[in-house]
């Protein structure tokens, strides 16, 4: 068998990261994220009369999303919406949650979970629950996710407004089939 020649493929098949270079995604701040289902399959409900109506799977998404701070003690949730084939949300990473009544970590220190770990956990927890709930569905997420580091209060308010009004724009959305 021929030995793999890494020099032959050097940089040729490397996928460029869409993450901001030199930014530590465990740093405190607000992060706007969008997570899509594989092939933009609509699993979570329908938009009817400009309102998102969740189905059973949509309610499982809602439960998993709201549970994130129970698993990631540096995670605080802000605005979010579940759409038929994607989720938009704002996650605040901070280190004062223990003082706000969240359960402390056994070491007495707050672990620095990066955004990628929080999203990985959400996708994993949700996929397991959905696939256990309905064995006829082969639920999968699209690889990766979109993120935007919220820059200031104006940016945060603009994103909150976008999230809140997402069902109104569903039929013009690029995630709509």
Protein Blocks (a to p, Z undefined) as FASTA:
>chain_A
ZZddfklmgoklpccdfbdehiafkbgcddddddddehhiafkbcceehiacddfklmmm
mmmmmmmmmmmmkbccddddddfkbccddddddfklmmnopacdfklpacdddfklmmmm
mmmmmmmmmmmmpmmbccdddehjdddddfblmlmmmmmmmmmmmmmmmmmpfkbZZ
